[in-house]
Amino acid sequence: MINFKKVNPKDKIHIKCLFKILNKREYSISHKEIITFEKHIKFVKSHPYRNWFLIYQDKDLIGSIYSTYENFLGINLVVHKK
C-alpha cells in the first residue's frame, strides 16, 4: 500500500528522510555538488514548495513528491540497486 505523509519542515525525522532521498539520487538538476546537511536543513525549513510529501510503501520510505508554485511536479524515488 502506498501512503503519502505531508512534509513538516520543522520535523527532524522528515528532514533526515529527505536528505536520505537526496543522497541516493543518481542525477540532479537542482545542484551540481553534494549539499551539506546544514544547507539541506535551511532549504527544507524555507519550504519552497506548494505541496510536499514523503512517499511510503507500507512502512518503507520510497521517495518524495512535490509541486511548485509554478505548477511543476517533482517525483524522487529511491532506487535500490541489485
mmCIF file of the N, C-alpha and C atoms, coordinates in Angstrom:
data_MODEL
# 
_entry.id   MODEL 
# 
loop_
_atom_site.group_PDB 
_atom_site.id 
_atom_site.type_symbol 
_atom_site.label_atom_id 
_atom_site.label_alt_id 
_atom_site.label_comp_id 
_atom_site.label_asym_id 
_atom_site.label_entity_id 
_atom_site.label_seq_id 
_atom_site.pdbx_PDB_ins_code 
_atom_site.Cartn_x 
_atom_site.Cartn_y 
_atom_site.Cartn_z 
_atom_site.occupancy 
_atom_site.B_iso_or_equiv 
_atom_site.pdbx_formal_charge 
_atom_site.auth_seq_id 
_atom_site.auth_comp_id 
_atom_site.auth_asym_id 
_atom_site.auth_atom_id 
_atom_site.pdbx_PDB_model_num 
ATOM 1   N N  . MET A 1 1  ? 0.839  -1.178 0.000   1.00 0.00 ? 1  MET A N  1 
ATOM 2   C CA . MET A 1 1  ? 0.000  0.000  0.000   1.00 0.00 ? 1  MET A CA 1 
ATOM 3   C C  . MET A 1 1  ? 0.888  1.248  0.000   1.00 0.00 ? 1  MET A C  1 
ATOM 4   N N  . ILE A 1 2  ? 0.583  2.188  -0.857  1.00 0.00 ? 2  ILE A N  1 
ATOM 5   C CA . ILE A 1 2  ? 1.325  3.445  -0.957  1.00 0.00 ? 2  ILE A CA 1 
ATOM 6   C C  . ILE A 1 2  ? 0.640  4.492  -0.075  1.00 0.00 ? 2  ILE A C  1 
ATOM 7   N N  . ASN A 1 3  ? 1.463  5.189  0.729   1.00 0.00 ? 3  ASN A N  1 
ATOM 8   C CA . ASN A 1 3  ? 0.953  6.248  1.594   1.00 0.00 ? 3  ASN A CA 1 
ATOM 9   C C  . ASN A 1 3  ? 1.776  7.517  1.387   1.00 0.00 ? 3  ASN A C  1 
ATOM 10  N N  . PHE A 1 4  ? 1.137  8.647  1.567   1.00 0.00 ? 4  PHE A N  1 
ATOM 11  C CA . PHE A 1 4  ? 1.795  9.940  1.463   1.00 0.00 ? 4  PHE A CA 1 
ATOM 12  C C  . PHE A 1 4  ? 1.711  10.640 2.815   1.00 0.00 ? 4  PHE A C  1 
ATOM 13  N N  . LYS A 1 5  ? 2.831  11.192 3.256   1.00 0.00 ? 5  LYS A N  1 
ATOM 14  C CA . LYS A 1 5  ? 2.854  11.936 4.522   1.00 0.00 ? 5  LYS A CA 1 
ATOM 15  C C  . LYS A 1 5  ? 3.345  13.347 4.218   1.00 0.00 ? 5  LYS A C  1 
ATOM 16  N N  . LYS A 1 6  ? 2.522  14.339 4.538   1.00 0.00 ? 6  LYS A N  1 
ATOM 17  C CA . LYS A 1 6  ? 2.870  15.735 4.268   1.00 0.00 ? 6  LYS A CA 1 
ATOM 18  C C  . LYS A 1 6  ? 4.146  16.111 5.018   1.00 0.00 ? 6  LYS A C  1 
ATOM 19  N N  . VAL A 1 7  ? 5.089  16.722 4.303   1.00 0.00 ? 7  VAL A N  1 
ATOM 20  C CA . VAL A 1 7  ? 6.351  17.134 4.905   1.00 0.00 ? 7  VAL A CA 1 
ATOM 21  C C  . VAL A 1 7  ? 6.109  18.271 5.886   1.00 0.00 ? 7  VAL A C  1 
ATOM 22  N N  . ASN A 1 8  ? 6.626  18.101 7.080   1.00 0.00 ? 8  ASN A N  1 
ATOM 23  C CA . ASN A 1 8  ? 6.620  19.155 8.088   1.00 0.00 ? 8  ASN A CA 1 
ATOM 24  C C  . ASN A 1 8  ? 8.060  19.666 8.157   1.00 0.00 ? 8  ASN A C  1 
ATOM 25  N N  . PRO A 1 9  ? 8.332  20.890 7.699   1.00 0.00 ? 9  PRO A N  1 
ATOM 26  C CA . PRO A 1 9  ? 9.706  21.391 7.636   1.00 0.00 ? 9  PRO A CA 1 
ATOM 27  C C  . PRO A 1 9  ? 10.373 21.567 8.999   1.00 0.00 ? 9  PRO A C  1 
ATOM 28  N N  . LYS A 1 10 ? 9.623  21.418 10.070  1.00 0.00 ? 10 LYS A N  1 
ATOM 29  C CA . LYS A 1 10 ? 10.188 21.524 11.416  1.00 0.00 ? 10 LYS A CA 1 
ATOM 30  C C  . LYS A 1 10 ? 10.468 20.153 12.030  1.00 0.00 ? 10 LYS A C  1 
ATOM 31  N N  . ASP A 1 11 ? 10.050 19.092 11.350  1.00 0.00 ? 11 ASP A N  1 
ATOM 32  C CA . ASP A 1 11 ? 10.199 17.734 11.856  1.00 0.00 ? 11 ASP A CA 1 
ATOM 33  C C  . ASP A 1 11 ? 11.578 17.186 11.482  1.00 0.00 ? 11 ASP A C  1 
ATOM 34  N N  . LYS A 1 12 ? 12.402 16.896 12.488  1.00 0.00 ? 12 LYS A N  1 
ATOM 35  C CA . LYS A 1 12 ? 13.771 16.426 12.245  1.00 0.00 ? 12 LYS A CA 1 
ATOM 36  C C  . LYS A 1 12 ? 13.801 15.110 11.481  1.00 0.00 ? 12 LYS A C  1 
ATOM 37  N N  . ILE A 1 13 ? 12.831 14.251 11.721  1.00 0.00 ? 13 ILE A N  1 
ATOM 38  C CA . ILE A 1 13 ? 12.775 12.974 11.006  1.00 0.00 ? 13 ILE A CA 1 
ATOM 39  C C  . ILE A 1 13 ? 12.482 13.212 9.526   1.00 0.00 ? 13 ILE A C  1 
ATOM 40  N N  . HIS A 1 14 ? 11.565 14.125 9.223   1.00 0.00 ? 14 HIS A N  1 
ATOM 41  C CA . HIS A 1 14 ? 11.260 14.437 7.829   1.00 0.00 ? 14 HIS A CA 1 
ATOM 42  C C  . HIS A 1 14 ? 12.499 14.999 7.131   1.00 0.00 ? 14 HIS A C  1 
ATOM 43  N N  . ILE A 1 15 ? 13.223 15.878 7.811   1.00 0.00 ? 15 ILE A N  1 
ATOM 44  C CA . ILE A 1 15 ? 14.428 16.480 7.237   1.00 0.00 ? 15 ILE A CA 1 
ATOM 45  C C  . ILE A 1 15 ? 15.451 15.387 6.929   1.00 0.00 ? 15 ILE A C  1 
ATOM 46  N N  . LYS A 1 16 ? 15.633 14.456 7.851   1.00 0.00 ? 16 LYS A N  1 
ATOM 47  C CA . LYS A 1 16 ? 16.583 13.358 7.637   1.00 0.00 ? 16 LYS A CA 1 
ATOM 48  C C  . LYS A 1 16 ? 16.135 12.447 6.496   1.00 0.00 ? 16 LYS A C  1 
ATOM 49  N N  . CYS A 1 17 ? 14.846 12.172 6.422   1.00 0.00 ? 17 CYS A N  1 
ATOM 50  C CA . CYS A 1 17 ? 14.317 11.331 5.333   1.00 0.00 ? 17 CYS A CA 1 
ATOM 51  C C  . CYS A 1 17 ? 14.564 11.987 3.975   1.00 0.00 ? 17 CYS A C  1 
ATOM 52  N N  . LEU A 1 18 ? 14.295 13.284 3.875   1.00 0.00 ? 18 LEU A N  1 
ATOM 53  C CA . LEU A 1 18 ? 14.511 13.995 2.616   1.00 0.00 ? 18 LEU A CA 1 
ATOM 54  C C  . LEU A 1 18 ? 15.988 14.028 2.244   1.00 0.00 ? 18 LEU A C  1 
ATOM 55  N N  . PHE A 1 19 ? 16.869 14.156 3.228   1.00 0.00 ? 19 PHE A N  1 
ATOM 56  C CA . PHE A 1 19 ? 18.311 14.154 2.972   1.00 0.00 ? 19 PHE A CA 1 
ATOM 57  C C  . PHE A 1 19 ? 18.755 12.778 2.484   1.00 0.00 ? 19 PHE A C  1 
ATOM 58  N N  . LYS A 1 20 ? 18.192 11.738 3.039   1.00 0.00 ? 20 LYS A N  1 
ATOM 59  C CA . LYS A 1 20 ? 18.499 10.369 2.610   1.00 0.00 ? 20 LYS A CA 1 
ATOM 60  C C  . LYS A 1 20 ? 18.110 10.181 1.145   1.00 0.00 ? 20 LYS A C  1 
ATOM 61  N N  . ILE A 1 21 ? 16.920 10.649 0.782   1.00 0.00 ? 21 ILE A N  1 
ATOM 62  C CA . ILE A 1 21 ? 16.457 10.550 -0.605  1.00 0.00 ? 21 ILE A CA 1 
ATOM 63  C C  . ILE A 1 21 ? 17.382 11.350 -1.520  1.00 0.00 ? 21 ILE A C  1 
ATOM 64  N N  . LEU A 1 22 ? 17.731 12.555 -1.110  1.00 0.00 ? 22 LEU A N  1 
ATOM 65  C CA . LEU A 1 22 ? 18.606 13.425 -1.889  1.00 0.00 ? 22 LEU A CA 1 
ATOM 66  C C  . LEU A 1 22 ? 19.941 12.750 -2.167  1.00 0.00 ? 22 LEU A C  1 
ATOM 67  N N  . ASN A 1 23 ? 20.514 12.111 -1.172  1.00 0.00 ? 23 ASN A N  1 
ATOM 68  C CA . ASN A 1 23 ? 21.824 11.485 -1.334  1.00 0.00 ? 23 ASN A CA 1 
ATOM 69  C C  . ASN A 1 23 ? 21.793 10.190 -2.124  1.00 0.00 ? 23 ASN A C  1 
ATOM 70  N N  . LYS A 1 24 ? 20.622 9.625  -2.347  1.00 0.00 ? 24 LYS A N  1 
ATOM 71  C CA . LYS A 1 24 ? 20.513 8.408  -3.148  1.00 0.00 ? 24 LYS A CA 1 
ATOM 72  C C  . LYS A 1 24 ? 20.260 8.701  -4.627  1.00 0.00 ? 24 LYS A C  1 
ATOM 73  N N  . ARG A 1 25 ? 20.100 9.955  -4.961  1.00 0.00 ? 25 ARG A N  1 
ATOM 74  C CA . ARG A 1 25 ? 19.861 10.319 -6.365  1.00 0.00 ? 25 ARG A CA 1 
ATOM 75  C C  . ARG A 1 25 ? 21.091 10.044 -7.211  1.00 0.00 ? 25 ARG A C  1 
ATOM 76  N N  . GLU A 1 26 ? 20.841 9.568  -8.416  1.00 0.00 ? 26 GLU A N  1 
ATOM 77  C CA . GLU A 1 26 ? 21.939 9.384  -9.364  1.00 0.00 ? 26 GLU A CA 1 
ATOM 78  C C  . GLU A 1 26 ? 22.163 10.652 -10.178 1.00 0.00 ? 26 GLU A C  1 
ATOM 79  N N  . TYR A 1 27 ? 21.088 11.410 -10.416 1.00 0.00 ? 27 TYR A N  1 
ATOM 80  C CA . TYR A 1 27 ? 21.169 12.617 -11.225 1.00 0.00 ? 27 TYR A CA 1 
ATOM 81  C C  . TYR A 1 27 ? 20.495 13.760 -10.484 1.00 0.00 ? 27 TYR A C  1 
ATOM 82  N N  . SER A 1 28 ? 20.985 14.961 -10.712 1.00 0.00 ? 28 SER A N  1 
ATOM 83  C CA . SER A 1 28 ? 20.373 16.124 -10.075 1.00 0.00 ? 28 SER A CA 1 
ATOM 84  C C  . SER A 1 28 ? 20.338 17.284 -11.061 1.00 0.00 ? 28 SER A C  1 
ATOM 85  N N  . ILE A 1 29 ? 19.207 17.954 -11.126 1.00 0.00 ? 29 ILE A N  1 
ATOM 86  C CA . ILE A 1 29 ? 19.110 19.135 -11.979 1.00 0.00 ? 29 ILE A CA 1 
ATOM 87  C C  . ILE A 1 29 ? 19.163 20.410 -11.148 1.00 0.00 ? 29 ILE A C  1 
ATOM 88  N N  . SER A 1 30 ? 19.043 20.278 -9.821  1.00 0.00 ? 30 SER A N  1 
ATOM 89  C CA . SER A 1 30 ? 18.986 21.465 -8.985  1.00 0.00 ? 30 SER A CA 1 
ATOM 90  C C  . SER A 1 30 ? 20.336 21.880 -8.413  1.00 0.00 ? 30 SER A C  1 
ATOM 91  N N  . HIS A 1 31 ? 21.295 20.971 -8.379  1.00 0.00 ? 31 HIS A N  1 
ATOM 92  C CA . HIS A 1 31 ? 22.622 21.314 -7.864  1.00 0.00 ? 31 HIS A CA 1 
ATOM 93  C C  . HIS A 1 31 ? 23.660 20.375 -8.456  1.00 0.00 ? 31 HIS A C  1 
ATOM 94  N N  . LYS A 1 32 ? 24.906 20.846 -8.543  1.00 0.00 ? 32 LYS A N  1 
ATOM 95  C CA . LYS A 1 32 ? 25.977 20.079 -9.166  1.00 0.00 ? 32 LYS A CA 1 
ATOM 96  C C  . LYS A 1 32 ? 26.877 19.395 -8.138  1.00 0.00 ? 32 LYS A C  1 
ATOM 97  N N  . GLU A 1 33 ? 26.880 19.878 -6.903  1.00 0.00 ? 33 GLU A N  1 
ATOM 98  C CA . GLU A 1 33 ? 27.734 19.297 -5.873  1.00 0.00 ? 33 GLU A CA 1 
ATOM 99  C C  . GLU A 1 33 ? 26.884 18.778 -4.724  1.00 0.00 ? 33 GLU A C  1 
ATOM 100 N N  . ILE A 1 34 ? 27.484 17.935 -3.910  1.00 0.00 ? 34 ILE A N  1 
ATOM 101 C CA . ILE A 1 34 ? 26.772 17.390 -2.758  1.00 0.00 ? 34 ILE A CA 1 
ATOM 102 C C  . ILE A 1 34 ? 26.492 18.514 -1.760  1.00 0.00 ? 34 ILE A C  1 
ATOM 103 N N  . ILE A 1 35 ? 25.253 18.581 -1.307  1.00 0.00 ? 35 ILE A N  1 
ATOM 104 C CA . ILE A 1 35 ? 24.835 19.615 -0.367  1.00 0.00 ? 35 ILE A CA 1 
ATOM 105 C C  . ILE A 1 35 ? 25.095 19.124 1.054   1.00 0.00 ? 35 ILE A C  1 
ATOM 106 N N  . THR A 1 36 ? 25.574 20.019 1.907   1.00 0.00 ? 36 THR A N  1 
ATOM 107 C CA . THR A 1 36 ? 25.796 19.657 3.304   1.00 0.00 ? 36 THR A CA 1 
ATOM 108 C C  . THR A 1 36 ? 24.442 19.510 4.005   1.00 0.00 ? 36 THR A C  1 
ATOM 109 N N  . PHE A 1 37 ? 24.460 18.790 5.103   1.00 0.00 ? 37 PHE A N  1 
ATOM 110 C CA . PHE A 1 37 ? 23.226 18.600 5.866   1.00 0.00 ? 37 PHE A CA 1 
ATOM 111 C C  . PHE A 1 37 ? 22.708 19.942 6.379   1.00 0.00 ? 37 PHE A C  1 
ATOM 112 N N  . GLU A 1 38 ? 23.614 20.838 6.758   1.00 0.00 ? 38 GLU A N  1 
ATOM 113 C CA . GLU A 1 38 ? 23.209 22.164 7.251   1.00 0.00 ? 38 GLU A CA 1 
ATOM 114 C C  . GLU A 1 38 ? 22.490 22.969 6.169   1.00 0.00 ? 38 GLU A C  1 
ATOM 115 N N  . LYS A 1 39 ? 23.002 22.914 4.932   1.00 0.00 ? 39 LYS A N  1 
ATOM 116 C CA . LYS A 1 39 ? 22.333 23.619 3.822   1.00 0.00 ? 39 LYS A CA 1 
ATOM 117 C C  . LYS A 1 39 ? 20.986 22.974 3.522   1.00 0.00 ? 39 LYS A C  1 
ATOM 118 N N  . HIS A 1 40 ? 20.948 21.664 3.633   1.00 0.00 ? 40 HIS A N  1 
ATOM 119 C CA . HIS A 1 40 ? 19.697 20.939 3.398   1.00 0.00 ? 40 HIS A CA 1 
ATOM 120 C C  . HIS A 1 40 ? 18.633 21.360 4.420   1.00 0.00 ? 40 HIS A C  1 
ATOM 121 N N  . ILE A 1 41 ? 19.021 21.442 5.697   1.00 0.00 ? 41 ILE A N  1 
ATOM 122 C CA . ILE A 1 41 ? 18.087 21.865 6.745   1.00 0.00 ? 41 ILE A CA 1 
ATOM 123 C C  . ILE A 1 41 ? 17.521 23.249 6.415   1.00 0.00 ? 41 ILE A C  1 
ATOM 124 N N  . LYS A 1 42 ? 18.390 24.160 6.027   1.00 0.00 ? 42 LYS A N  1 
ATOM 125 C CA . LYS A 1 42 ? 17.954 25.521 5.686   1.00 0.00 ? 42 LYS A CA 1 
ATOM 126 C C  . LYS A 1 42 ? 16.970 25.505 4.514   1.00 0.00 ? 42 LYS A C  1 
ATOM 127 N N  . PHE A 1 43 ? 17.269 24.674 3.507   1.00 0.00 ? 43 PHE A N  1 
ATOM 128 C CA . PHE A 1 43 ? 16.386 24.568 2.346   1.00 0.00 ? 43 PHE A CA 1 
ATOM 129 C C  . PHE A 1 43 ? 15.016 24.034 2.756   1.00 0.00 ? 43 PHE A C  1 
ATOM 130 N N  . VAL A 1 44 ? 14.987 22.936 3.509   1.00 0.00 ? 44 VAL A N  1 
ATOM 131 C CA . VAL A 1 44 ? 13.714 22.336 3.912   1.00 0.00 ? 44 VAL A CA 1 
ATOM 132 C C  . VAL A 1 44 ? 12.901 23.313 4.766   1.00 0.00 ? 44 VAL A C  1 
ATOM 133 N N  . LYS A 1 45 ? 13.566 23.995 5.681   1.00 0.00 ? 45 LYS A N  1 
ATOM 134 C CA . LYS A 1 45 ? 12.848 24.935 6.552   1.00 0.00 ? 45 LYS A CA 1 
ATOM 135 C C  . LYS A 1 45 ? 12.278 26.127 5.777   1.00 0.00 ? 45 LYS A C  1 
ATOM 136 N N  . SER A 1 46 ? 12.860 26.445 4.632   1.00 0.00 ? 46 SER A N  1 
ATOM 137 C CA . SER A 1 46 ? 12.302 27.527 3.807   1.00 0.00 ? 46 SER A CA 1 
ATOM 138 C C  . SER A 1 46 ? 11.039 27.055 3.086   1.00 0.00 ? 46 SER A C  1 
ATOM 139 N N  . HIS A 1 47 ? 10.805 25.743 3.077   1.00 0.00 ? 47 HIS A N  1 
ATOM 140 C CA . HIS A 1 47 ? 9.629  25.094 2.481   1.00 0.00 ? 47 HIS A CA 1 
ATOM 141 C C  . HIS A 1 47 ? 9.190  25.769 1.183   1.00 0.00 ? 47 HIS A C  1 
ATOM 142 N N  . PRO A 1 48 ? 10.006 25.600 0.131   1.00 0.00 ? 48 PRO A N  1 
ATOM 143 C CA . PRO A 1 48 ? 9.755  26.337 -1.115  1.00 0.00 ? 48 PRO A CA 1 
ATOM 144 C C  . PRO A 1 48 ? 8.651  25.776 -2.008  1.00 0.00 ? 48 PRO A C  1 
ATOM 145 N N  . TYR A 1 49 ? 7.987  24.712 -1.587  1.00 0.00 ? 49 TYR A N  1 
ATOM 146 C CA . TYR A 1 49 ? 7.011  24.068 -2.463  1.00 0.00 ? 49 TYR A CA 1 
ATOM 147 C C  . TYR A 1 49 ? 5.578  24.290 -1.990  1.00 0.00 ? 49 TYR A C  1 
ATOM 148 N N  . ARG A 1 50 ? 4.670  24.260 -2.943  1.00 0.00 ? 50 ARG A N  1 
ATOM 149 C CA . ARG A 1 50 ? 3.243  24.379 -2.641  1.00 0.00 ? 50 ARG A CA 1 
ATOM 150 C C  . ARG A 1 50 ? 2.770  23.156 -1.846  1.00 0.00 ? 50 ARG A C  1 
ATOM 151 N N  . ASN A 1 51 ? 3.159  21.988 -2.307  1.00 0.00 ? 51 ASN A N  1 
ATOM 152 C CA . ASN A 1 51 ? 2.834  20.725 -1.643  1.00 0.00 ? 51 ASN A CA 1 
ATOM 153 C C  . ASN A 1 51 ? 4.078  19.858 -1.633  1.00 0.00 ? 51 ASN A C  1 
ATOM 154 N N  . TRP A 1 52 ? 4.282  19.111 -0.548  1.00 0.00 ? 52 TRP A N  1 
ATOM 155 C CA . TRP A 1 52 ? 5.489  18.299 -0.426  1.00 0.00 ? 52 TRP A CA 1 
ATOM 156 C C  . TRP A 1 52 ? 5.157  17.110 0.454   1.00 0.00 ? 52 TRP A C  1 
ATOM 157 N N  . PHE A 1 53 ? 5.408  15.904 -0.062  1.00 0.00 ? 53 PHE A N  1 
ATOM 158 C CA . PHE A 1 53 ? 5.059  14.685 0.656   1.00 0.00 ? 53 PHE A CA 1 
ATOM 159 C C  . PHE A 1 53 ? 6.188  13.670 0.604   1.00 0.00 ? 53 PHE A C  1 
ATOM 160 N N  . LEU A 1 54 ? 6.319  12.904 1.666   1.00 0.00 ? 54 LEU A N  1 
ATOM 161 C CA . LEU A 1 54 ? 7.157  11.712 1.680   1.00 0.00 ? 54 LEU A CA 1 
ATOM 162 C C  . LEU A 1 54 ? 6.282  10.566 1.190   1.00 0.00 ? 54 LEU A C  1 
ATOM 163 N N  . ILE A 1 55 ? 6.860  9.644  0.436   1.00 0.00 ? 55 ILE A N  1 
ATOM 164 C CA . ILE A 1 55 ? 6.110  8.512  -0.098  1.00 0.00 ? 55 ILE A CA 1 
ATOM 165 C C  . ILE A 1 55 ? 6.592  7.238  0.600   1.00 0.00 ? 55 ILE A C  1 
ATOM 166 N N  . TYR A 1 56 ? 5.648  6.490  1.124   1.00 0.00 ? 56 TYR A N  1 
ATOM 167 C CA . TYR A 1 56 ? 5.952  5.230  1.793   1.00 0.00 ? 56 TYR A CA 1 
ATOM 168 C C  . TYR A 1 56 ? 5.218  4.087  1.101   1.00 0.00 ? 56 TYR A C  1 
ATOM 169 N N  . GLN A 1 57 ? 5.900  2.959  0.992   1.00 0.00 ? 57 GLN A N  1 
ATOM 170 C CA . GLN A 1 57 ? 5.236  1.718  0.572   1.00 0.00 ? 57 GLN A CA 1 
ATOM 171 C C  . GLN A 1 57 ? 5.219  0.858  1.820   1.00 0.00 ? 57 GLN A C  1 
ATOM 172 N N  . ASP A 1 58 ? 4.029  0.631  2.325   1.00 0.00 ? 58 ASP A N  1 
ATOM 173 C CA . ASP A 1 58 ? 3.860  0.035  3.650   1.00 0.00 ? 58 ASP A CA 1 
ATOM 174 C C  . ASP A 1 58 ? 4.585  0.944  4.640   1.00 0.00 ? 58 ASP A C  1 
ATOM 175 N N  . LYS A 1 59 ? 5.652  0.486  5.292   1.00 0.00 ? 59 LYS A N  1 
ATOM 176 C CA . LYS A 1 59 ? 6.373  1.350  6.234   1.00 0.00 ? 59 LYS A CA 1 
ATOM 177 C C  . LYS A 1 59 ? 7.731  1.784  5.699   1.00 0.00 ? 59 LYS A C  1 
ATOM 178 N N  . ASP A 1 60 ? 8.035  1.433  4.449   1.00 0.00 ? 60 ASP A N  1 
ATOM 179 C CA . ASP A 1 60 ? 9.329  1.758  3.858   1.00 0.00 ? 60 ASP A CA 1 
ATOM 180 C C  . ASP A 1 60 ? 9.268  3.081  3.088   1.00 0.00 ? 60 ASP A C  1 
ATOM 181 N N  . LEU A 1 61 ? 10.215 3.966  3.373   1.00 0.00 ? 61 LEU A N  1 
ATOM 182 C CA . LEU A 1 61 ? 10.324 5.226  2.642   1.00 0.00 ? 61 LEU A CA 1 
ATOM 183 C C  . LEU A 1 61 ? 10.817 4.917  1.233   1.00 0.00 ? 61 LEU A C  1 
ATOM 184 N N  . ILE A 1 62 ? 10.059 5.334  0.226   1.00 0.00 ? 62 ILE A N  1 
ATOM 185 C CA . ILE A 1 62 ? 10.467 5.051  -1.150  1.00 0.00 ? 62 ILE A CA 1 
ATOM 186 C C  . ILE A 1 62 ? 10.678 6.314  -1.978  1.00 0.00 ? 62 ILE A C  1 
ATOM 187 N N  . GLY A 1 63 ? 10.397 7.503  -1.414  1.00 0.00 ? 63 GLY A N  1 
ATOM 188 C CA . GLY A 1 63 ? 10.628 8.705  -2.189  1.00 0.00 ? 63 GLY A CA 1 
ATOM 189 C C  . GLY A 1 63 ? 9.887  9.908  -1.656  1.00 0.00 ? 63 GLY A C  1 
ATOM 190 N N  . SER A 1 64 ? 9.870  10.943 -2.500  1.00 0.00 ? 64 SER A N  1 
ATOM 191 C CA . SER A 1 64 ? 9.136  12.169 -2.166  1.00 0.00 ? 64 SER A CA 1 
ATOM 192 C C  . SER A 1 64 ? 8.524  12.732 -3.438  1.00 0.00 ? 64 SER A C  1 
ATOM 193 N N  . ILE A 1 65 ? 7.537  13.562 -3.238  1.00 0.00 ? 65 ILE A N  1 
ATOM 194 C CA . ILE A 1 65 ? 6.862  14.218 -4.359  1.00 0.00 ? 65 ILE A CA 1 
ATOM 195 C C  . ILE A 1 65 ? 6.531  15.644 -3.933  1.00 0.00 ? 65 ILE A C  1 
ATOM 196 N N  . TYR A 1 66 ? 6.645  16.574 -4.875  1.00 0.00 ? 66 TYR A N  1 
ATOM 197 C CA . TYR A 1 66 ? 6.316  17.962 -4.557  1.00 0.00 ? 66 TYR A CA 1 
ATOM 198 C C  . TYR A 1 66 ? 5.729  18.650 -5.775  1.00 0.00 ? 66 TYR A C  1 
ATOM 199 N N  . SER A 1 67 ? 4.984  19.716 -5.517  1.00 0.00 ? 67 SER A N  1 
ATOM 200 C CA . SER A 1 67 ? 4.526  20.593 -6.590  1.00 0.00 ? 67 SER A CA 1 
ATOM 201 C C  . SER A 1 67 ? 4.964  22.005 -6.235  1.00 0.00 ? 67 SER A C  1 
ATOM 202 N N  . THR A 1 68 ? 5.349  22.759 -7.263  1.00 0.00 ? 68 THR A N  1 
ATOM 203 C CA . THR A 1 68 ? 5.838  24.115 -7.052  1.00 0.00 ? 68 THR A CA 1 
ATOM 204 C C  . THR A 1 68 ? 4.708  25.119 -7.272  1.00 0.00 ? 68 THR A C  1 
ATOM 205 N N  . TYR A 1 69 ? 4.985  26.357 -6.942  1.00 0.00 ? 69 TYR A N  1 
ATOM 206 C CA . TYR A 1 69 ? 4.013  27.427 -7.178  1.00 0.00 ? 69 TYR A CA 1 
ATOM 207 C C  . TYR A 1 69 ? 3.883  27.748 -8.662  1.00 0.00 ? 69 TYR A C  1 
ATOM 208 N N  . GLU A 1 70 ? 4.829  27.256 -9.466  1.00 0.00 ? 70 GLU A N  1 
ATOM 209 C CA . GLU A 1 70 ? 4.765  27.438 -10.920 1.00 0.00 ? 70 GLU A CA 1 
ATOM 210 C C  . GLU A 1 70 ? 4.090  26.245 -11.602 1.00 0.00 ? 70 GLU A C  1 
ATOM 211 N N  . ASN A 1 71 ? 3.510  25.349 -10.788 1.00 0.00 ? 71 ASN A N  1 
ATOM 212 C CA . ASN A 1 71 ? 2.798  24.160 -11.254 1.00 0.00 ? 71 ASN A CA 1 
ATOM 213 C C  . ASN A 1 71 ? 3.697  23.109 -11.895 1.00 0.00 ? 71 ASN A C  1 
ATOM 214 N N  . PHE A 1 72 ? 4.945  22.999 -11.414 1.00 0.00 ? 72 PHE A N  1 
ATOM 215 C CA . PHE A 1 72 ? 5.816  21.892 -11.798 1.00 0.00 ? 72 PHE A CA 1 
ATOM 216 C C  . PHE A 1 72 ? 5.637  20.789 -10.776 1.00 0.00 ? 72 PHE A C  1 
ATOM 217 N N  . LEU A 1 73 ? 5.846  19.568 -11.213 1.00 0.00 ? 73 LEU A N  1 
ATOM 218 C CA . LEU A 1 73 ? 5.745  18.421 -10.333 1.00 0.00 ? 73 LEU A CA 1 
ATOM 219 C C  . LEU A 1 73 ? 7.087  17.715 -10.295 1.00 0.00 ? 73 LEU A C  1 
ATOM 220 N N  . GLY A 1 74 ? 7.560  17.389 -9.095  1.00 0.00 ? 74 GLY A N  1 
ATOM 221 C CA . GLY A 1 74 ? 8.812  16.657 -8.935  1.00 0.00 ? 74 GLY A CA 1 
ATOM 222 C C  . GLY A 1 74 ? 8.562  15.367 -8.189  1.00 0.00 ? 74 GLY A C  1 
ATOM 223 N N  . ILE A 1 75 ? 9.108  14.275 -8.713  1.00 0.00 ? 75 ILE A N  1 
ATOM 224 C CA . ILE A 1 75 ? 8.986  12.982 -8.056  1.00 0.00 ? 75 ILE A CA 1 
ATOM 225 C C  . ILE A 1 75 ? 10.386 12.407 -7.924  1.00 0.00 ? 75 ILE A C  1 
ATOM 226 N N  . ASN A 1 76 ? 10.752 12.057 -6.704  1.00 0.00 ? 76 ASN A N  1 
ATOM 227 C CA . ASN A 1 76 ? 12.063 11.468 -6.430  1.00 0.00 ? 76 ASN A CA 1 
ATOM 228 C C  . ASN A 1 76 ? 11.844 10.126 -5.771  1.00 0.00 ? 76 ASN A C  1 
ATOM 229 N N  . LEU A 1 77 ? 12.198 9.062  -6.486  1.00 0.00 ? 77 LEU A N  1 
ATOM 230 C CA . LEU A 1 77 ? 12.050 7.716  -5.936  1.00 0.00 ? 77 LEU A CA 1 
ATOM 231 C C  . LEU A 1 77 ? 13.413 7.154  -5.608  1.00 0.00 ? 77 LEU A C  1 
ATOM 232 N N  . VAL A 1 78 ? 13.493 6.427  -4.498  1.00 0.00 ? 78 VAL A N  1 
ATOM 233 C CA . VAL A 1 78 ? 14.733 5.793  -4.094  1.00 0.00 ? 78 VAL A CA 1 
ATOM 234 C C  . VAL A 1 78 ? 14.945 4.582  -4.970  1.00 0.00 ? 78 VAL A C  1 
ATOM 235 N N  . VAL A 1 79 ? 16.107 4.500  -5.589  1.00 0.00 ? 79 VAL A N  1 
ATOM 236 C CA . VAL A 1 79 ? 16.430 3.371  -6.461  1.00 0.00 ? 79 VAL A CA 1 
ATOM 237 C C  . VAL A 1 79 ? 17.281 2.394  -5.674  1.00 0.00 ? 79 VAL A C  1 
ATOM 238 N N  . HIS A 1 80 ? 16.827 1.172  -5.610  1.00 0.00 ? 80 HIS A N  1 
ATOM 239 C CA . HIS A 1 80 ? 17.591 0.123  -4.942  1.00 0.00 ? 80 HIS A CA 1 
ATOM 240 C C  . HIS A 1 80 ? 18.328 -0.666 -6.014  1.00 0.00 ? 80 HIS A C  1 
ATOM 241 N N  . LYS A 1 81 ? 19.647 -0.584 -5.992  1.00 0.00 ? 81 LYS A N  1 
ATOM 242 C CA . LYS A 1 81 ? 20.455 -1.303 -6.983  1.00 0.00 ? 81 LYS A CA 1 
ATOM 243 C C  . LYS A 1 81 ? 20.621 -2.745 -6.558  1.00 0.00 ? 81 LYS A C  1 
ATOM 244 N N  . LYS A 1 82 ? 20.594 -3.614 -7.543  1.00 0.00 ? 82 LYS A N  1 
ATOM 245 C CA . LYS A 1 82 ? 20.743 -5.054 -7.275  1.00 0.00 ? 82 LYS A CA 1 
ATOM 246 C C  . LYS A 1 82 ? 22.150 -5.497 -7.581  1.00 0.00 ? 82 LYS A C  1 
# 
